[in-house]
Amino acid sequence: MNKRELDPQASPSAEFGAFLRALREQRGWTQEHLAGLIGCTSSFVSALENGRRKPTQRIAAALDRAFDTSQAGTFKHKAGDVKYSALLEGFAEFVTQERRAAELRLFELGIVPGLLQTREYATAIAAGAVRRRSITQDQADERVRVLINRQAGMRREPSPLVHVVMDESCIRRPVGGDAVMAAQLDHLVDFAGDPTVRLQIAPFELGENRAFDLPVSILTLPDRSLVSYAESAHQGRLERDIKAVTAELAAYYQLQTHALSQADSVAMIRELRRRV
């Protein structure tokens, strides 16, 4: 059994998985036993419990029958919460690893990285998605709630080392109006003052020499193992293959070499702040 500790607040998938695992263990059932009851494999049950797979309505109905909760429709309702979640598949597992990481290396394009966003900036980003009708207001609220929980998870002892490289577009793209942007830029300057943080801007002048064309997160876990995370439009992927992650880490070091120093990056942010 591949059991991972999962934060139930990370996403509806994580909450579903934690609930399923707790109920199964209360019954004294193995994953193999439950798999036999609902007509799937034990690896699929493990993926549900670890938040890596989303439950279908068929599986939810089978779980309700197995646990005698059909009348209340317990699993059916929880599966509905997962289905309409605004969070990408694979994200919950990443958040779990993020909370454990000893070091985080982040690269972002277009918007300020989530862990560095003010609540008002994050709310404005989510509100834009609502106006475009890509998510509902409930999903927007969920995105902000999850982000605030992630930020709280970084305030732990010992504090993780955080390396952030932002494309220049992150600080030049106006979000939420002048007041929101002014507060966000101030927050970035404050963030850079933390001794556990290294903040750099990758200027537009890098052009094709910028090491990444998509956002990426590279985590160093307490045992010094490495994982990375990246997203497509529809799915997040946590990469554990050491060769792949080591190559990304090398590219990240190259990016840091070519990016502005922290002092020059903070100076650029302060100059933009004066113009807001």
Number of C-alpha atoms within 10 A of each C-alpha: 10 8 10 15 12 22 19 17 16 24 27 24 33 28 22 22 27 22 15 19 21 12 13 18 11 9 10 10 13 15 20 16 14 18 18 13 14 18 11 13 15 17 14 17 24 21 18 20 29 27 28 20 17 21 26 14 16 12 17 21 20 19 24 19 16 15 16 12 15 16 8 10 16 16 24 22 14 19 23 15 17 21 16 13 20 19 22 16 21 21 22 26 24 23 23 20 20 23 19 16 24 18 21 18 19 21 25 23 19 15 20 25 17 16 17 17 20 22 16 17 24 27 20 18 17 22 18 15 16 16 11 10 10 13 17 18 15 12 19 23 16 19 20 20 17 17 21 17 14 19 15 12 16 18 11 10 6 8 15 21 18 20 20 23 25 23 25 23 17 18 22 14 11 16 22 16 11 13 12 20 22 19 16 23 24 15 15 19 17 11 15 20 14 12 10 13 18 19 24 26 27 26 17 13 10 13 9 9 11 19 19 16 11 11 18 17 22 25 25 20 18 12 8 11 12 20 24 25 22 17 17 10 6 8 12 18 17 17 15 14 11 13 9 13 19 16 10 19 19 11 15 23 13 14 21 21 12 17 24 18 16 18 12 13 22 21 13 16 18 16 12 15 18 9 8 14
